[in-house]
Amino acid sequence: MLLETPRITLDDRVRALNESYRHHSATAVLERALHDPDVGNLALVSSFGAESVVLLHLVSVVAPGTPVIFIDTQMLFPETLEYQRELAEKLNLTDLRTIRADRRDTDFEDPDGTLHQFNTDACCALRKVVPLERALKGFDGWITGRKRYQAGTRAALEFFENEENKRLKVNPLAHWGREDIEEYMVNNRLPRHPLVARGYPSIGCAPCTSPVKEGEDPRAGRWRGSKKKECGIHFAGGKVVRGPIQDDKTKENAA
């Protein structure tokens, strides 16, 4: 009687990879993951936001031919688009792939460009989640620039994650602090996103991003006034982090 070989699940792979890479530096995680058959074929997904240049620079040094996917939501700040062009040239990103929502989808679901005003989740899904899902077909995983310090939902972030049993997510900078990012940018003389100096430490789409006041959380300007912390391409506990803010009194009244 033949014994059935146990099936290796994506969760098993994630656990094994996190254990194997546990004591690696960010650079070592990135370099090894890009050539590790147990990880597979990877692409870097970048917003070209406030801190994106660090990971983009690391990739340009370690493996310059790595595919870089940039989601143009067509609602980005003009400064982000200009910064994207500047970095692509400066870092010699040889496989930069700019993706956008299918025009037929936007014409049907958001013909007047106001969807974000009454349903931010639907807008993010239309302009970010669906195009990215399409672009990632054929890849075994993707590289993100997320870090533990960025939000409470990311406090337990590991180097490798299981993305809904579809593919791997690789977070080489997971353990870096804000001071590590700053030091790396200074030491490598990397250009800053122009909006950072104007009070935008975290930058998304123009209609849903506002300046941050001194003492506020760096991501306080993203979807201000709601509990939404992620655009939908990242999840916490398998669920999108979103929803209107409710204080205890509001909850009592709604009960």
C-alpha positions as CSV (number, residue, x, y, z in Angstrom):
1,M,0.0,0.0,0.0
2,L,1.4,3.3,-1.1
3,L,1.5,6.0,1.6
4,E,0.1,9.4,0.5
5,T,2.7,12.1,0.6
6,P,1.6,15.0,2.8
7,R,0.7,18.1,0.8
8,I,2.9,21.2,1.6
9,T,0.6,24.1,2.0
10,L,1.4,27.8,1.6
11,D,1.2,28.2,5.3
12,D,3.8,25.5,5.7
13,R,6.1,27.3,3.2
14,V,5.6,30.6,5.0
15,R,6.5,29.1,8.4
16,A,9.6,27.4,7.0
17,L,10.8,30.5,5.2
18,N,10.3,32.7,8.2
19,E,12.3,30.3,10.3
20,S,15.0,30.0,7.7
21,Y,15.3,33.7,7.2
22,R,14.8,34.7,10.8
23,H,18.2,36.1,11.5
24,H,18.8,37.7,8.1
25,S,19.2,41.4,7.4
26,A,16.9,43.2,5.1
27,T,19.4,43.1,2.3
28,A,20.1,39.4,2.8
29,V,16.4,38.6,2.8
30,L,15.8,40.5,-0.4
31,E,18.9,39.1,-2.2
32,R,18.3,35.5,-1.1
33,A,14.5,35.6,-1.7
34,L,15.0,36.8,-5.3
35,H,17.1,33.7,-6.0
36,D,15.5,31.1,-3.8
37,P,13.5,28.4,-5.6
38,D,11.4,27.9,-2.5
39,V,10.2,31.5,-2.9
40,G,9.7,31.5,-6.6
41,N,9.3,34.3,-9.1
42,L,8.9,37.7,-7.5
43,A,7.9,41.2,-8.5
44,L,8.3,44.4,-6.5
45,V,5.1,46.4,-6.1
46,S,5.9,50.1,-5.3
47,S,3.7,53.1,-4.7
48,F,6.7,55.4,-5.2
49,G,5.6,57.1,-2.0
50,A,7.4,58.7,0.9
51,E,9.7,55.7,1.8
52,S,9.6,53.7,-1.4
53,V,13.0,54.8,-2.6
54,V,14.8,52.6,0.0
55,L,13.4,49.3,-1.3
56,L,13.7,50.5,-4.9
57,H,17.3,51.3,-4.4
58,L,18.0,48.0,-2.7
59,V,16.4,46.1,-5.6
60,S,18.4,48.2,-8.1
61,V,21.6,47.1,-6.4
62,V,20.8,43.5,-5.6
63,A,18.8,42.5,-8.7
64,P,18.3,45.4,-11.2
65,G,16.2,43.3,-13.6
66,T,13.5,42.6,-11.0
67,P,10.0,43.5,-12.4
68,V,8.7,46.7,-10.6
69,I,4.9,47.2,-10.7
70,F,3.6,50.7,-10.2
71,I,-0.2,51.2,-9.8
72,D,-1.3,54.4,-11.4
73,T,-4.7,54.9,-9.9
74,Q,-5.2,58.0,-12.1
75,M,-5.9,59.9,-8.9
76,L,-2.3,60.3,-7.7
77,F,-0.6,63.6,-6.9
78,P,1.3,65.0,-9.9
79,E,4.3,65.1,-7.6
80,T,4.1,61.3,-7.3
81,L,4.1,60.8,-11.0
82,E,7.1,63.1,-11.4
83,Y,8.9,61.3,-8.6
84,Q,8.2,58.0,-10.2
85,R,9.8,59.2,-13.5
86,E,12.8,60.6,-11.6
87,L,13.5,57.4,-9.7
88,A,13.0,55.2,-12.7
89,E,15.7,57.1,-14.5
90,K,18.1,57.6,-11.5
91,L,17.9,53.9,-10.3
92,N,17.8,52.5,-13.9
93,L,14.8,50.4,-13.3
94,T,14.9,48.3,-16.4
95,D,11.6,46.4,-16.0
96,L,9.1,49.0,-14.7
97,R,5.5,48.1,-15.4
98,T,2.9,50.8,-14.9
99,I,-0.6,49.4,-14.5
100,R,-4.1,51.0,-14.4
101,A,-7.7,50.0,-14.1
102,D,-9.4,48.8,-17.3
103,R,-11.0,51.9,-18.8
104,R,-14.2,49.9,-19.3
105,D,-14.4,49.2,-15.6
106,T,-13.8,52.9,-14.6
107,D,-16.3,54.1,-17.2
108,F,-18.9,51.7,-15.7
109,E,-18.2,51.9,-12.0
110,D,-16.8,55.5,-11.6
111,P,-17.8,57.5,-14.7
112,D,-17.5,60.9,-13.0
113,G,-14.5,60.1,-10.7
114,T,-16.5,60.6,-7.5
115,L,-16.6,57.0,-6.2
116,H,-14.0,57.8,-3.5
117,Q,-16.4,60.3,-2.0
118,F,-18.9,57.8,-0.8
119,N,-17.2,54.3,-1.0
120,T,-13.4,54.4,-0.6
121,D,-13.3,50.6,-0.4
122,A,-15.0,50.2,-3.8
123,C,-12.7,52.9,-5.3
124,C,-9.5,51.1,-4.0
125,A,-10.8,47.8,-5.3
126,L,-11.4,49.3,-8.7
127,R,-8.2,51.3,-9.1
128,K,-5.7,49.2,-7.1
129,V,-6.8,45.7,-6.1
130,V,-8.2,44.5,-9.4
131,P,-5.4,45.9,-11.6
132,L,-2.7,44.5,-9.2
133,E,-4.3,41.1,-9.1
134,R,-4.2,41.0,-12.9
135,A,-0.6,42.1,-13.0
136,L,0.5,39.5,-10.5
137,K,-0.7,36.6,-12.4
138,G,2.3,34.4,-13.2
139,F,4.2,35.5,-10.1
140,D,4.7,33.3,-7.1
141,G,4.9,36.3,-4.8
142,W,5.5,40.0,-4.5
143,I,7.8,42.3,-2.5
144,T,6.4,45.0,-0.4
145,G,7.9,47.9,1.6
146,R,5.7,47.5,4.7
147,K,7.3,47.8,8.1
148,R,6.1,47.0,11.6
149,Y,6.3,50.6,12.9
150,Q,3.9,52.0,10.2
151,A,0.6,51.0,11.9
152,G,-0.8,48.8,14.7
153,T,-2.1,46.4,12.0
154,R,1.5,45.7,11.0
155,A,3.0,45.3,14.4
156,A,3.6,41.6,14.0
157,L,4.7,41.7,10.4
158,E,7.1,38.9,9.4
159,F,9.4,38.6,6.4
160,F,7.0,36.2,4.6
161,E,3.2,36.1,4.6
162,N,0.5,34.0,3.0
163,E,-1.7,36.1,0.8
164,E,-5.0,34.4,0.9
165,N,-3.5,31.1,-0.2
166,K,-2.7,32.6,-3.6
167,R,0.9,33.7,-3.3
168,L,3.7,34.8,-1.0
169,K,4.2,38.4,0.2
170,V,7.8,39.3,1.1
171,N,8.5,42.2,3.5
172,P,12.3,42.6,3.6
173,L,12.0,45.9,5.6
174,A,9.6,44.5,8.2
175,H,12.0,45.0,11.1
176,W,13.4,48.3,10.1
177,G,12.6,51.4,12.2
178,R,11.9,54.9,11.0
179,E,15.5,55.8,11.9
180,D,16.8,53.0,9.7
181,I,14.9,54.3,6.7
182,E,16.2,57.9,7.3
183,E,19.8,56.7,7.8
184,Y,19.7,54.7,4.6
185,M,18.3,57.6,2.6
186,V,20.9,60.0,3.9
187,N,23.8,57.6,3.5
188,N,22.8,56.8,-0.1
189,R,21.9,60.4,-1.0
190,L,18.5,59.3,-2.2
191,P,16.0,61.9,-3.5
192,R,12.9,62.5,-1.3
193,H,9.3,62.6,-2.4
194,P,8.6,66.3,-2.8
195,L,5.4,66.1,-0.7
196,V,7.2,64.9,2.4
197,A,8.6,68.4,3.1
198,R,5.0,69.7,2.9
199,G,3.7,67.5,5.7
200,Y,2.9,64.2,3.9
201,P,4.8,61.4,5.6
202,S,2.5,58.8,4.0
203,I,1.3,59.4,0.5
204,G,-1.6,57.7,-1.4
205,C,-4.2,59.1,-3.8
206,A,-4.7,62.9,-3.8
207,P,-8.4,62.9,-2.7
208,C,-7.8,60.5,0.2
209,T,-4.5,61.9,1.6
210,S,-4.1,65.0,3.8
211,P,-1.1,66.6,5.6
212,V,-0.2,65.3,9.0
213,K,0.2,67.6,12.0
214,E,3.1,67.5,14.4
215,G,2.6,64.7,16.9
216,E,0.1,62.8,14.8
217,D,0.7,59.2,13.6
218,P,2.5,59.3,10.2
219,R,-0.5,57.5,8.5
220,A,-3.1,59.8,10.1
221,G,-3.5,61.6,6.8
222,R,-4.6,58.5,5.0
223,W,-8.4,58.2,4.8
224,R,-8.7,60.7,7.6
225,G,-11.8,60.3,9.7
226,S,-12.2,56.6,9.2
227,K,-10.7,53.4,10.6
228,K,-9.5,52.4,7.2
229,K,-5.8,51.8,7.4
230,E,-5.1,49.8,4.2
231,C,-6.1,50.3,0.6
232,G,-7.2,46.6,0.2
233,I,-4.0,45.2,-1.4
234,H,-2.8,44.6,2.2
235,F,-4.9,42.7,4.8
236,A,-4.7,42.4,8.6
237,G,-5.8,39.0,9.9
238,G,-7.2,38.1,6.5
239,K,-9.5,41.1,6.4
240,V,-9.3,44.6,4.9
241,V,-8.8,47.2,7.7
242,R,-11.6,49.7,7.2
243,G,-14.8,51.2,8.5
244,P,-16.0,54.5,10.0
245,I,-14.8,55.6,13.4
246,Q,-17.3,54.9,16.1
247,D,-16.9,56.0,19.7
248,D,-18.6,54.2,22.6
249,K,-21.6,56.5,22.6
250,T,-22.1,56.0,18.8
251,K,-22.0,52.2,19.3
252,E,-24.6,52.4,22.1
253,N,-26.9,54.4,20.0
254,A,-26.6,52.0,17.1
255,A,-27.3,49.0,19.3
